C-alpha cells in the first residue's frame, strides 16, 4: 500500500513540475502583454478579460474539481498575472 502511495506521489511531483513550467510560460506571455499595455497606456487589470478567462477555464473543466474550486485557483493565477503586468508597466531604473 505505501509503495502505491509513493508511486502516486512521484506522479504528482512530475505533474507539479509540468504545471510550474506551463505557469512560467503563461507568465512570460503575460509579461509581454504587460509591456505592450504599458506602451499603449492601458491598465493591467481588465474585469471583462478576467470573466472571459474564468468562462474558458470552466468550459474546459472535465472534473474532478468543481467549477468553484477551479475558479479559486484561476483567480490566483490572474492575480499573479496582474501583479506581473503592473511590474512591467512601471518605468525601469
C-alpha atoms as one frame of an Amber mdcrd trajectory, in Angstrom:
protein
   0.000   0.000   0.000   2.699   2.533   0.938   4.598   1.755  -2.287   1.413
   2.599  -4.212   1.256   5.929  -2.406   4.933   6.571  -3.152   4.359   5.868
  -6.870   1.373   8.185  -6.957   3.320  10.897  -5.150   6.081  10.576  -7.728
   3.466  11.124 -10.450   2.229  14.198  -8.586   5.795  15.553  -8.406   6.189
  15.116 -12.172   2.850  16.813 -12.821   3.731  19.668 -10.458   6.935  20.333
 -12.401   4.949  20.383 -15.656   2.377  22.761 -14.153   5.150  25.091 -12.957
   6.662  25.037 -16.442   3.311  25.883 -18.022   2.653  28.650 -15.494   6.073
  30.123 -16.227   5.310  30.081 -19.960   1.937  31.715 -19.282   3.519  34.396
 -17.097   6.175  35.035 -19.739   3.396  35.785 -22.200   1.628  37.895 -19.580
   4.808  39.936 -19.118   4.925  40.660 -22.853   1.278  41.762 -22.738   2.111
  43.987 -19.759   4.873  45.686 -21.724   2.504  46.304 -24.640  -0.229  47.613
 -22.344   2.280  49.987 -20.733   3.280  51.359 -24.140  -0.386  51.832 -25.045
  -1.268  53.370 -21.685  -3.707  50.565 -20.817  -4.466  49.295 -17.325  -3.083
  45.935 -16.241  -6.400  44.601 -14.962  -9.397  44.020 -17.187 -12.553  42.803
 -15.483 -14.019  41.623 -18.785 -10.865  39.668 -19.643 -10.911  38.024 -16.216
 -14.527  36.965 -16.763 -13.590  35.596 -20.184 -10.683  33.596 -18.731 -12.897
  32.140 -15.997 -15.569  31.175 -18.560 -12.931  29.497 -20.740 -11.481  27.587
 -17.802 -14.944  26.479 -16.638 -15.749  25.265 -20.159 -12.521  23.238 -20.257
 -13.171  21.658 -16.851 -13.793  17.922 -17.022 -13.508  17.358 -13.251 -12.993
  16.012 -10.711 -12.840  19.519  -9.229 -15.849  21.779  -9.046 -16.234  24.973
 -11.034 -15.820  26.909  -7.766 -12.549  25.158  -6.864 -11.113  25.760 -10.306
 -12.223  29.382 -10.257 -10.375  29.941  -6.960  -7.195  28.532  -8.495  -7.550
  30.629 -11.618  -8.288  33.814  -9.697  -4.892  33.316  -8.012  -3.277  32.849
 -11.446  -4.972  36.015 -12.730  -3.884  37.964  -9.626  -0.272  36.869 -10.171
  -0.591  37.863 -13.826  -1.883  41.350 -12.993   0.891  41.810 -10.432   3.473
  40.861 -13.054   1.935  43.229 -15.607   1.984  46.033 -13.044   5.711  45.461
 -12.527   6.300  45.683 -16.267   4.192  48.835 -16.512   6.458  50.716 -14.076
   9.392  52.578 -15.553  12.659  50.741 -15.105  15.585  52.451 -13.408
